[in-house]
């Protein structure tokens, strides 16, 4: 369901999609990388919509690993 909502937003309001998902996920991937580089156990919670599609948090993390 989240993927349908994300794709609809991407189509109907691309600038909002860019701001809410792409830009936030890029920033969060930077922060998640910083957190995971530290010691200890961490719990990171995000909304389901940030976990779907080509701009998802995990996609952003994969780009960071490749770069």
N, CA, C, O and CB atoms as a CASP TS submission, in Angstrom:
PFRMAT TS
TARGET T0000
AUTHOR 0000-0000-0000
METHOD Language model
MODEL 1
PARENT N/A
ATOM      1  N   UNK     1       0.815  -1.191   0.000  1.00  0.00           N
ATOM      2  CA  UNK     1       0.000   0.000   0.000  1.00  0.00           C
ATOM      3  C   UNK     1       0.864   1.263   0.000  1.00  0.00           C
ATOM      4  O   UNK     1       0.562   2.228  -0.701  1.00  0.00           O
ATOM      5  CB  UNK     1      -0.930  -0.006   1.200  1.00  0.00           C
ATOM      6  N   UNK     2       1.943   1.248   0.793  1.00  0.00           N
ATOM      7  CA  UNK     2       2.818   2.426   0.848  1.00  0.00           C
ATOM      8  C   UNK     2       3.406   2.728  -0.520  1.00  0.00           C
ATOM      9  O   UNK     2       3.555   3.890  -0.897  1.00  0.00           O
ATOM     10  CB  UNK     2       3.946   2.215   1.870  1.00  0.00           C
ATOM     11  N   UNK     3       3.742   1.671  -1.267  1.00  0.00           N
ATOM     12  CA  UNK     3       4.333   1.896  -2.582  1.00  0.00           C
ATOM     13  C   UNK     3       3.369   2.592  -3.532  1.00  0.00           C
ATOM     14  O   UNK     3       3.798   3.403  -4.352  1.00  0.00           O
ATOM     15  CB  UNK     3       4.780   0.581  -3.181  1.00  0.00           C
ATOM     16  N   UNK     4       2.082   2.295  -3.440  1.00  0.00           N
ATOM     17  CA  UNK     4       1.075   2.942  -4.287  1.00  0.00           C
ATOM     18  C   UNK     4       0.977   4.421  -3.933  1.00  0.00           C
ATOM     19  O   UNK     4       0.920   5.270  -4.822  1.00  0.00           O
ATOM     20  CB  UNK     4      -0.307   2.255  -4.129  1.00  0.00           C
ATOM     21  N   UNK     5       0.957   4.733  -2.640  1.00  0.00           N
ATOM     22  CA  UNK     5       0.875   6.120  -2.202  1.00  0.00           C
ATOM     23  C   UNK     5       2.109   6.911  -2.618  1.00  0.00           C
ATOM     24  O   UNK     5       1.998   8.058  -3.053  1.00  0.00           O
ATOM     25  CB  UNK     5       0.700   6.184  -0.693  1.00  0.00           C
ATOM     26  N   UNK     6       3.275   6.306  -2.487  1.00  0.00           N
ATOM     27  CA  UNK     6       4.514   6.979  -2.860  1.00  0.00           C
ATOM     28  C   UNK     6       4.534   7.246  -4.364  1.00  0.00           C
ATOM     29  O   UNK     6       4.871   8.352  -4.788  1.00  0.00           O
ATOM     30  CB  UNK     6       5.739   6.134  -2.444  1.00  0.00           C
ATOM     31  N   UNK     7       4.183   6.266  -5.160  1.00  0.00           N
ATOM     32  CA  UNK     7       4.179   6.442  -6.616  1.00  0.00           C
ATOM     33  C   UNK     7       3.156   7.487  -7.048  1.00  0.00           C
ATOM     34  O   UNK     7       3.415   8.263  -7.968  1.00  0.00           O
ATOM     35  CB  UNK     7       3.887   5.108  -7.312  1.00  0.00           C
ATOM     36  N   UNK     8       2.009   7.514  -6.400  1.00  0.00           N
ATOM     37  CA  UNK     8       0.984   8.514  -6.726  1.00  0.00           C
ATOM     38  C   UNK     8       1.489   9.919  -6.402  1.00  0.00           C
ATOM     39  O   UNK     8       1.297  10.846  -7.189  1.00  0.00           O
ATOM     40  CB  UNK     8      -0.328   8.225  -5.953  1.00  0.00           C
ATOM     41  N   UNK     9       2.127  10.076  -5.260  1.00  0.00           N
ATOM     42  CA  UNK     9       2.681  11.375  -4.886  1.00  0.00           C
ATOM     43  C   UNK     9       3.777  11.792  -5.868  1.00  0.00           C
ATOM     44  O   UNK     9       3.853  12.955  -6.265  1.00  0.00           O
ATOM     45  CB  UNK     9       3.237  11.333  -3.447  1.00  0.00           C
ATOM     46  N   UNK    10       4.616  10.847  -6.254  1.00  0.00           N
ATOM     47  CA  UNK    10       5.699  11.127  -7.190  1.00  0.00           C
ATOM     48  C   UNK    10       5.151  11.643  -8.514  1.00  0.00           C
ATOM     49  O   UNK    10       5.724  12.541  -9.131  1.00  0.00           O
ATOM     50  CB  UNK    10       6.545   9.872  -7.420  1.00  0.00           C
ATOM     51  N   UNK    11       4.042  11.066  -8.938  1.00  0.00           N
ATOM     52  CA  UNK    11       3.423  11.450 -10.205  1.00  0.00           C
ATOM     53  C   UNK    11       2.679  12.781 -10.110  1.00  0.00           C
ATOM     54  O   UNK    11       2.797  13.629 -10.995  1.00  0.00           O
ATOM     55  CB  UNK    11       2.471  10.366 -10.663  1.00  0.00           C
ATOM     56  N   UNK    12       1.913  12.958  -9.033  1.00  0.00           N
ATOM     57  CA  UNK    12       1.021  14.116  -8.931  1.00  0.00           C
ATOM     58  C   UNK    12       1.662  15.349  -8.291  1.00  0.00           C
ATOM     59  O   UNK    12       1.225  16.473  -8.537  1.00  0.00           O
ATOM     60  CB  UNK    12      -0.191  13.737  -8.145  1.00  0.00           C
ATOM     61  N   UNK    13       2.678  15.148  -7.485  1.00  0.00           N
ATOM     62  CA  UNK    13       3.325  16.274  -6.800  1.00  0.00           C
ATOM     63  C   UNK    13       4.833  16.006  -6.707  1.00  0.00           C
ATOM     64  O   UNK    13       5.355  15.768  -5.618  1.00  0.00           O
ATOM     65  CB  UNK    13       2.709  16.490  -5.369  1.00  0.00           C
ATOM     66  N   UNK    14       5.526  16.046  -7.837  1.00  0.00           N
ATOM     67  CA  UNK    14       6.937  15.667  -7.849  1.00  0.00           C
ATOM     68  C   UNK    14       7.823  16.498  -6.921  1.00  0.00           C
ATOM     69  O   UNK    14       8.766  15.962  -6.339  1.00  0.00           O
ATOM     70  CB  UNK    14       7.459  15.771  -9.236  1.00  0.00           C
ATOM     71  N   UNK    15       7.546  17.777  -6.772  1.00  0.00           N
ATOM     72  CA  UNK    15       8.397  18.586  -5.884  1.00  0.00           C
ATOM     73  C   UNK    15       8.193  18.197  -4.423  1.00  0.00           C
ATOM     74  O   UNK    15       9.146  18.198  -3.644  1.00  0.00           O
ATOM     75  CB  UNK    15       8.101  20.086  -6.072  1.00  0.00           C
ATOM     76  N   UNK    16       6.973  17.869  -4.049  1.00  0.00           N
ATOM     77  CA  UNK    16       6.701  17.407  -2.688  1.00  0.00           C
ATOM     78  C   UNK    16       7.343  16.040  -2.456  1.00  0.00           C
ATOM     79  O   UNK    16       7.936  15.794  -1.405  1.00  0.00           O
ATOM     80  CB  UNK    16       5.178  17.337  -2.429  1.00  0.00           C
ATOM     81  N   UNK    17       7.221  15.160  -3.437  1.00  0.00           N
ATOM     82  CA  UNK    17       7.866  13.849  -3.357  1.00  0.00           C
ATOM     83  C   UNK    17       9.369  14.014  -3.163  1.00  0.00           C
ATOM     84  O   UNK    17       9.964  13.358  -2.308  1.00  0.00           O
ATOM     85  CB  UNK    17       7.576  13.018  -4.625  1.00  0.00           C
ATOM     86  N   UNK    18       9.978  14.887  -3.953  1.00  0.00           N
ATOM     87  CA  UNK    18      11.415  15.136  -3.864  1.00  0.00           C
ATOM     88  C   UNK    18      11.797  15.567  -2.448  1.00  0.00           C
ATOM     89  O   UNK    18      12.789  15.097  -1.891  1.00  0.00           O
ATOM     90  CB  UNK    18      11.842  16.209  -4.886  1.00  0.00           C
ATOM     91  N   UNK    19      11.013  16.450  -1.887  1.00  0.00           N
ATOM     92  CA  UNK    19      11.307  16.963  -0.558  1.00  0.00           C
ATOM     93  C   UNK    19      11.057  15.937   0.546  1.00  0.00           C
ATOM     94  O   UNK    19      11.896  15.743   1.426  1.00  0.00           O
ATOM     95  CB  UNK    19      10.483  18.193  -0.297  1.00  0.00           C
ATOM     96  N   UNK    20       9.899  15.282   0.490  1.00  0.00           N
ATOM     97  CA  UNK    20       9.516  14.362   1.562  1.00  0.00           C
ATOM     98  C   UNK    20      10.265  13.036   1.531  1.00  0.00           C
ATOM     99  O   UNK    20      10.540  12.453   2.579  1.00  0.00           O
ATOM    100  CB  UNK    20       8.048  14.094   1.489  1.00  0.00           C
ATOM    101  N   UNK    21      10.590  12.568   0.356  1.00  0.00           N
ATOM    102  CA  UNK    21      11.196  11.246   0.266  1.00  0.00           C
ATOM    103  C   UNK    21      12.658  11.282  -0.183  1.00  0.00           C
ATOM    104  O   UNK    21      13.524  10.757   0.518  1.00  0.00           O
ATOM    105  CB  UNK    21      10.401  10.394  -0.682  1.00  0.00           C
ATOM    106  N   UNK    22      12.941  11.869  -1.298  1.00  0.00           N
ATOM    107  CA  UNK    22      14.315  11.820  -1.806  1.00  0.00           C
ATOM    108  C   UNK    22      15.269  12.560  -0.873  1.00  0.00           C
ATOM    109  O   UNK    22      16.239  11.977  -0.389  1.00  0.00           O
ATOM    110  CB  UNK    22      14.388  12.421  -3.220  1.00  0.00           C
ATOM    111  N   UNK    23      15.001  13.831  -0.620  1.00  0.00           N
ATOM    112  CA  UNK    23      15.915  14.624   0.203  1.00  0.00           C
ATOM    113  C   UNK    23      16.013  14.095   1.629  1.00  0.00           C
ATOM    114  O   UNK    23      17.106  14.018   2.191  1.00  0.00           O
ATOM    115  CB  UNK    23      15.468  16.071   0.226  1.00  0.00           C
ATOM    116  N   UNK    24      14.877  13.732   2.214  1.00  0.00           N
ATOM    117  CA  UNK    24      14.900  13.190   3.579  1.00  0.00           C
ATOM    118  C   UNK    24      15.648  11.861   3.637  1.00  0.00           C
ATOM    119  O   UNK    24      16.438  11.628   4.552  1.00  0.00           O
ATOM    120  CB  UNK    24      13.470  13.007   4.106  1.00  0.00           C
ATOM    121  N   UNK    25      15.401  11.002   2.674  1.00  0.00           N
ATOM    122  CA  UNK    25      16.057   9.692   2.678  1.00  0.00           C
ATOM    123  C   UNK    25      17.564   9.819   2.480  1.00  0.00           C
ATOM    124  O   UNK    25      18.329   9.045   3.054  1.00  0.00           O
ATOM    125  CB  UNK    25      15.463   8.800   1.588  1.00  0.00           C
ATOM    126  N   UNK    26      17.992  10.775   1.683  1.00  0.00           N
ATOM    127  CA  UNK    26      19.431  11.006   1.519  1.00  0.00           C
ATOM    128  C   UNK    26      20.025  11.449   2.851  1.00  0.00           C
ATOM    129  O   UNK    26      21.046  10.915   3.283  1.00  0.00           O
ATOM    130  CB  UNK    26      19.706  12.071   0.415  1.00  0.00           C
ATOM    131  N   UNK    27      19.386  12.429   3.509  1.00  0.00           N
ATOM    132  CA  UNK    27      19.887  12.901   4.811  1.00  0.00           C
ATOM    133  C   UNK    27      19.863  11.790   5.844  1.00  0.00           C
ATOM    134  O   UNK    27      20.811  11.628   6.613  1.00  0.00           O
ATOM    135  CB  UNK    27      19.057  14.089   5.309  1.00  0.00           C
ATOM    136  N   UNK    28      18.777  11.023   5.863  1.00  0.00           N
ATOM    137  CA  UNK    28      18.668   9.951   6.851  1.00  0.00           C
ATOM    138  C   UNK    28      19.714   8.868   6.585  1.00  0.00           C
ATOM    139  O   UNK    28      20.259   8.292   7.527  1.00  0.00           O
ATOM    140  CB  UNK    28      17.251   9.343   6.835  1.00  0.00           C
ATOM    141  N   UNK    29      19.997   8.587   5.324  1.00  0.00           N
ATOM    142  CA  UNK    29      21.006   7.564   5.035  1.00  0.00           C
ATOM    143  C   UNK    29      22.374   8.014   5.535  1.00  0.00           C
ATOM    144  O   UNK    29      23.170   7.196   5.997  1.00  0.00           O
ATOM    145  CB  UNK    29      21.061   7.264   3.519  1.00  0.00           C
ATOM    146  N   UNK    30      22.646   9.302   5.444  1.00  0.00           N
ATOM    147  CA  UNK    30      23.902   9.832   5.991  1.00  0.00           C
ATOM    148  C   UNK    30      23.946   9.643   7.507  1.00  0.00           C
ATOM    149  O   UNK    30      24.956   9.206   8.058  1.00  0.00           O
ATOM    150  CB  UNK    30      24.064  11.332   5.633  1.00  0.00           C
ATOM    151  N   UNK    31      22.849   9.973   8.167  1.00  0.00           N
ATOM    152  CA  UNK    31      22.773   9.836   9.626  1.00  0.00           C
ATOM    153  C   UNK    31      22.819   8.372  10.045  1.00  0.00           C
ATOM    154  O   UNK    31      23.494   8.028  11.016  1.00  0.00           O
ATOM    155  CB  UNK    31      21.494  10.493  10.159  1.00  0.00           C
ATOM    156  N   UNK    32      22.116   7.515   9.333  1.00  0.00           N
ATOM    157  CA  UNK    32      22.117   6.082   9.650  1.00  0.00           C
ATOM    158  C   UNK    32      23.523   5.516   9.504  1.00  0.00           C
ATOM    159  O   UNK    32      23.967   4.728  10.340  1.00  0.00           O
ATOM    160  CB  UNK    32      21.131   5.316   8.735  1.00  0.00           C
ATOM    161  N   UNK    33      24.223   5.913   8.447  1.00  0.00           N
ATOM    162  CA  UNK    33      25.602   5.456   8.257  1.00  0.00           C
ATOM    163  C   UNK    33      26.465   5.889   9.436  1.00  0.00           C
ATOM    164  O   UNK    33      27.252   5.097   9.954  1.00  0.00           O
ATOM    165  CB  UNK    33      26.186   6.005   6.934  1.00  0.00           C
ATOM    166  N   UNK    34      26.322   7.142   9.863  1.00  0.00           N
ATOM    167  CA  UNK    34      27.090   7.647  10.993  1.00  0.00           C
ATOM    168  C   UNK    34      26.778   6.858  12.263  1.00  0.00           C
ATOM    169  O   UNK    34      27.684   6.488  13.010  1.00  0.00           O
ATOM    170  CB  UNK    34      26.801   9.135  11.210  1.00  0.00           C
ATOM    171  N   UNK    35      25.502   6.604  12.500  1.00  0.00           N
ATOM    172  CA  UNK    35      25.086   5.854  13.694  1.00  0.00           C
ATOM    173  C   UNK    35      25.659   4.439  13.660  1.00  0.00           C
ATOM    174  O   UNK    35      26.208   3.966  14.656  1.00  0.00           O
ATOM    175  CB  UNK    35      23.541   5.804  13.797  1.00  0.00           C
ATOM    176  N   UNK    36      25.534   3.771  12.532  1.00  0.00           N
ATOM    177  CA  UNK    36      25.978   2.379  12.433  1.00  0.00           C
ATOM    178  C   UNK    36      27.496   2.234  12.468  1.00  0.00           C
ATOM    179  O   UNK    36      28.013   1.166  12.795  1.00  0.00           O
ATOM    180  CB  UNK    36      25.446   1.763  11.162  1.00  0.00           C
ATOM    181  N   UNK    37      28.204   3.297  12.135  1.00  0.00           N
ATOM    182  CA  UNK    37      29.661   3.269  12.236  1.00  0.00           C
ATOM    183  C   UNK    37      30.126   3.306  13.690  1.00  0.00           C
ATOM    184  O   UNK    37      31.279   2.991  13.984  1.00  0.00           O
ATOM    185  CB  UNK    37      30.264   4.441  11.469  1.00  0.00           C
ATOM    186  N   UNK    38      29.234   3.689  14.593  1.00  0.00           N
ATOM    187  CA  UNK    38      29.568   3.732  16.012  1.00  0.00           C
ATOM    188  C   UNK    38      29.437   2.364  16.651  1.00  0.00           C
ATOM    189  O   UNK    38      29.151   1.371  15.983  1.00  0.00           O
ATOM    190  CB  UNK    38      28.681   4.728  16.734  1.00  0.00           C
ATOM    191  N   UNK    39      29.647   2.331  17.929  1.00  0.00           N
ATOM    192  CA  UNK    39      29.568   1.075  18.676  1.00  0.00           C
ATOM    193  C   UNK    39      28.156   0.864  19.216  1.00  0.00           C
ATOM    194  O   UNK    39      27.361   1.799  19.302  1.00  0.00           O
ATOM    195  CB  UNK    39      30.589   1.066  19.832  1.00  0.00           C
ATOM    196  N   UNK    40      27.870  -0.357  19.571  1.00  0.00           N
ATOM    197  CA  UNK    40      26.621  -0.670  20.234  1.00  0.00           C
ATOM    198  C   UNK    40      25.528  -1.155  19.305  1.00  0.00           C
ATOM    199  O   UNK    40      25.732  -1.344  18.106  1.00  0.00           O
ATOM    200  CB  UNK    40      26.146   0.511  20.959  1.00  0.00           C
ATOM    201  N   UNK    41      24.369  -1.349  19.895  1.00  0.00           N
ATOM    202  CA  UNK    41      23.189  -1.816  19.180  1.00  0.00           C
ATOM    203  C   UNK    41      22.260  -0.625  18.984  1.00  0.00           C
ATOM    204  O   UNK    41      22.085   0.187  19.892  1.00  0.00           O
ATOM    205  CB  UNK    41      22.471  -2.977  19.951  1.00  0.00           C
ATOM    206  N   UNK    42      21.674  -0.522  17.811  1.00  0.00           N
ATOM    207  CA  UNK    42      20.825   0.623  17.505  1.00  0.00           C
ATOM    208  C   UNK    42      19.490   0.156  16.937  1.00  0.00           C
ATOM    209  O   UNK    42      19.412  -0.854  16.237  1.00  0.00           O
ATOM    210  CB  UNK    42      21.526   1.570  16.516  1.00  0.00           C
ATOM    211  N   UNK    43      18.454   0.904  17.251  1.00  0.00           N
ATOM    212  CA  UNK    43      17.126   0.673  16.704  1.00  0.00           C
ATOM    213  C   UNK    43      16.746   1.928  15.947  1.00  0.00           C
ATOM    214  O   UNK    43      16.745   3.021  16.513  1.00  0.00           O
ATOM    215  CB  UNK    43      16.075   0.326  17.825  1.00  0.00           C
ATOM    216  N   UNK    44      16.422   1.779  14.670  1.00  0.00           N
ATOM    217  CA  UNK    44      16.059   2.922  13.836  1.00  0.00           C
ATOM    218  C   UNK    44      14.669   2.651  13.271  1.00  0.00           C
ATOM    219  O   UNK    44      14.455   1.645  12.595  1.00  0.00           O
ATOM    220  CB  UNK    44      17.112   3.162  12.684  1.00  0.00           C
ATOM    221  N   UNK    45      13.733   3.542  13.546  1.00  0.00           N
ATOM    222  CA  UNK    45      12.361   3.383  13.065  1.00  0.00           C
ATOM    223  C   UNK    45      12.054   4.471  12.041  1.00  0.00           C
ATOM    224  O   UNK    45      12.360   5.644  12.253  1.00  0.00           O
ATOM    225  CB  UNK    45      11.349   3.437  14.244  1.00  0.00           C
ATOM    226  N   UNK    46      11.449   4.068  10.938  1.00  0.00           N
ATOM    227  CA  UNK    46      11.010   5.008   9.908  1.00  0.00           C
ATOM    228  C   UNK    46       9.632   4.580   9.426  1.00  0.00           C
ATOM    229  O   UNK    46       9.212   3.444   9.647  1.00  0.00           O
ATOM    230  CB  UNK    46      12.026   5.070   8.718  1.00  0.00           C
ATOM    231  N   UNK    47       8.947   5.479   8.778  1.00  0.00           N
ATOM    232  CA  UNK    47       7.654   5.148   8.205  1.00  0.00           C
ATOM    233  C   UNK    47       7.807   4.230   7.013  1.00  0.00           C
ATOM    234  O   UNK    47       8.820   4.272   6.314  1.00  0.00           O
ATOM    235  CB  UNK    47       6.914   6.406   7.803  1.00  0.00           C
ATOM    236  N   UNK    48       6.815   3.410   6.780  1.00  0.00           N
ATOM    237  CA  UNK    48       6.867   2.411   5.702  1.00  0.00           C
ATOM    238  C   UNK    48       7.106   3.032   4.337  1.00  0.00           C
ATOM    239  O   UNK    48       7.756   2.415   3.494  1.00  0.00           O
ATOM    240  CB  UNK    48       5.581   1.616   5.670  1.00  0.00           C
ATOM    241  N   UNK    49       6.606   4.224   4.098  1.00  0.00           N
ATOM    242  CA  UNK    49       6.761   4.857   2.783  1.00  0.00           C
ATOM    243  C   UNK    49       8.222   5.174   2.471  1.00  0.00           C
ATOM    244  O   UNK    49       8.582   5.332   1.305  1.00  0.00           O
ATOM    245  CB  UNK    49       5.933   6.137   2.716  1.00  0.00           C
ATOM    246  N   UNK    50       9.059   5.267   3.489  1.00  0.00           N
ATOM    247  CA  UNK    50      10.479   5.543   3.267  1.00  0.00           C
ATOM    248  C   UNK    50      11.261   4.278   2.913  1.00  0.00           C
ATOM    249  O   UNK    50      12.472   4.335   2.696  1.00  0.00           O
ATOM    250  CB  UNK    50      11.083   6.192   4.505  1.00  0.00           C
ATOM    251  N   UNK    51      10.574   3.146   2.854  1.00  0.00           N
ATOM    252  CA  UNK    51      11.232   1.868   2.585  1.00  0.00           C
ATOM    253  C   UNK    51      10.857   1.269   1.232  1.00  0.00           C
ATOM    254  O   UNK    51      11.185   0.115   0.955  1.00  0.00           O
ATOM    255  CB  UNK    51      10.895   0.887   3.672  1.00  0.00           C
ATOM    256  N   UNK    52      10.177   2.035   0.395  1.00  0.00           N
ATOM    257  CA  UNK    52       9.750   1.518  -0.911  1.00  0.00           C
ATOM    258  C   UNK    52      10.295   2.388  -2.046  1.00  0.00           C
ATOM    259  O   UNK    52      10.505   3.591  -1.889  1.00  0.00           O
ATOM    260  CB  UNK    52       8.209   1.451  -0.988  1.00  0.00           C
ATOM    261  N   UNK    53      10.510   1.754  -3.168  1.00  0.00           N
ATOM    262  CA  UNK    53      10.867   2.465  -4.380  1.00  0.00           C
ATOM    263  C   UNK    53      12.355   2.725  -4.558  1.00  0.00           C
ATOM    264  O   UNK    53      13.167   2.411  -3.687  1.00  0.00           O
ATOM    265  CB  UNK    53      10.155   3.741  -4.409  1.00  0.00           C
ATOM    266  N   UNK    54      12.692   3.300  -5.693  1.00  0.00           N
ATOM    267  CA  UNK    54      14.094   3.522  -6.043  1.00  0.00           C
ATOM    268  C   UNK    54      14.779   4.613  -5.223  1.00  0.00           C
ATOM    269  O   UNK    54      16.002   4.739  -5.273  1.00  0.00           O
ATOM    270  CB  UNK    54      14.190   3.867  -7.489  1.00  0.00           C
ATOM    271  N   UNK    55      14.024   5.392  -4.481  1.00  0.00           N
ATOM    272  CA  UNK    55      14.592   6.454  -3.652  1.00  0.00           C
ATOM    273  C   UNK    55      14.511   6.126  -2.164  1.00  0.00           C
ATOM    274  O   UNK    55      14.706   6.999  -1.319  1.00  0.00           O
ATOM    275  CB  UNK    55      13.878   7.765  -3.927  1.00  0.00           C
ATOM    276  N   UNK    56      14.224   4.861  -1.849  1.00  0.00           N
ATOM    277  CA  UNK    56      14.055   4.431  -0.456  1.00  0.00           C
ATOM    278  C   UNK    56      15.334   4.609   0.350  1.00  0.00           C
ATOM    279  O   UNK    56      16.411   4.819  -0.208  1.00  0.00           O
ATOM    280  CB  UNK    56      13.615   2.973  -0.402  1.00  0.00           C
ATOM    281  N   UNK    57      15.202   4.524   1.652  1.00  0.00           N
ATOM    282  CA  UNK    57      16.372   4.643   2.520  1.00  0.00           C
ATOM    283  C   UNK    57      17.390   3.557   2.184  1.00  0.00           C
ATOM    284  O   UNK    57      18.585   3.842   2.101  1.00  0.00           O
ATOM    285  CB  UNK    57      15.959   4.554   4.006  1.00  0.00           C
ATOM    286  N   UNK    58      16.942   2.326   1.992  1.00  0.00           N
ATOM    287  CA  UNK    58      17.915   1.265   1.697  1.00  0.00           C
ATOM    288  C   UNK    58      18.575   1.477   0.333  1.00  0.00           C
ATOM    289  O   UNK    58      19.737   1.112   0.153  1.00  0.00           O
ATOM    290  CB  UNK    58      17.230  -0.112   1.739  1.00  0.00           C
ATOM    291  N   UNK    59      17.864   2.054  -0.621  1.00  0.00           N
ATOM    292  CA  UNK    59      18.480   2.368  -1.916  1.00  0.00           C
ATOM    293  C   UNK    59      19.543   3.453  -1.733  1.00  0.00           C
ATOM    294  O   UNK    59      20.610   3.389  -2.343  1.00  0.00           O
ATOM    295  CB  UNK    59      17.403   2.826  -2.945  1.00  0.00           C
ATOM    296  N   UNK    60      19.247   4.448  -0.893  1.00  0.00           N
ATOM    297  CA  UNK    60      20.220   5.504  -0.622  1.00  0.00           C
ATOM    298  C   UNK    60      21.439   4.943   0.085  1.00  0.00           C
ATOM    299  O   UNK    60      22.566   5.341  -0.208  1.00  0.00           O
ATOM    300  CB  UNK    60      19.589   6.616   0.219  1.00  0.00           C
ATOM    301  N   UNK    61      21.224   4.021   1.014  1.00  0.00           N
ATOM    302  CA  UNK    61      22.344   3.382   1.714  1.00  0.00           C
ATOM    303  C   UNK    61      23.195   2.571   0.743  1.00  0.00           C
ATOM    304  O   UNK    61      24.422   2.581   0.833  1.00  0.00           O
ATOM    305  CB  UNK    61      21.828   2.477   2.848  1.00  0.00           C
ATOM    306  N   UNK    62      22.550   1.873  -0.180  1.00  0.00           N
ATOM    307  CA  UNK    62      23.290   1.090  -1.178  1.00  0.00           C
ATOM    308  C   UNK    62      24.128   1.994  -2.057  1.00  0.00           C
ATOM    309  O   UNK    62      25.256   1.638  -2.397  1.00  0.00           O
ATOM    310  CB  UNK    62      22.330   0.265  -2.041  1.00  0.00           C
ATOM    311  N   UNK    63      23.609   3.156  -2.436  1.00  0.00           N
ATOM    312  CA  UNK    63      24.371   4.115  -3.238  1.00  0.00           C
ATOM    313  C   UNK    63      25.612   4.584  -2.466  1.00  0.00           C
ATOM    314  O   UNK    63      26.682   4.758  -3.049  1.00  0.00           O
ATOM    315  CB  UNK    63      23.481   5.328  -3.626  1.00  0.00           C
ATOM    316  N   UNK    64      25.463   4.784  -1.166  1.00  0.00           N
ATOM    317  CA  UNK    64      26.590   5.225  -0.343  1.00  0.00           C
ATOM    318  C   UNK    64      27.664   4.136  -0.291  1.00  0.00           C
ATOM    319  O   UNK    64      28.859   4.435  -0.304  1.00  0.00           O
ATOM    320  CB  UNK    64      26.114   5.584   1.088  1.00  0.00           C
ATOM    321  N   UNK    65      27.236   2.876  -0.232  1.00  0.00           N
ATOM    322  CA  UNK    65      28.183   1.758  -0.189  1.00  0.00           C
ATOM    323  C   UNK    65      28.936   1.628  -1.516  1.00  0.00           C
ATOM    324  O   UNK    65      30.114   1.270  -1.534  1.00  0.00           O
ATOM    325  CB  UNK    65      27.446   0.442   0.134  1.00  0.00           C
ATOM    326  N   UNK    66      28.260   1.915  -2.606  1.00  0.00           N
ATOM    327  CA  UNK    66      28.872   1.784  -3.945  1.00  0.00           C
ATOM    328  C   UNK    66      29.809   2.950  -4.244  1.00  0.00           C
ATOM    329  O   UNK    66      30.783   2.796  -4.981  1.00  0.00           O
ATOM    330  CB  UNK    66      27.781   1.704  -5.031  1.00  0.00           C
ATOM    331  N   UNK    67      29.513   4.117  -3.670  1.00  0.00           N
ATOM    332  CA  UNK    67      30.273   5.334  -3.981  1.00  0.00           C
ATOM    333  C   UNK    67      31.467   5.456  -3.170  1.00  0.00           C
ATOM    334  O   UNK    67      32.213   6.425  -3.311  1.00  0.00           O
ATOM    335  CB  UNK    67      29.461   6.534  -3.805  1.00  0.00           C
TER
END
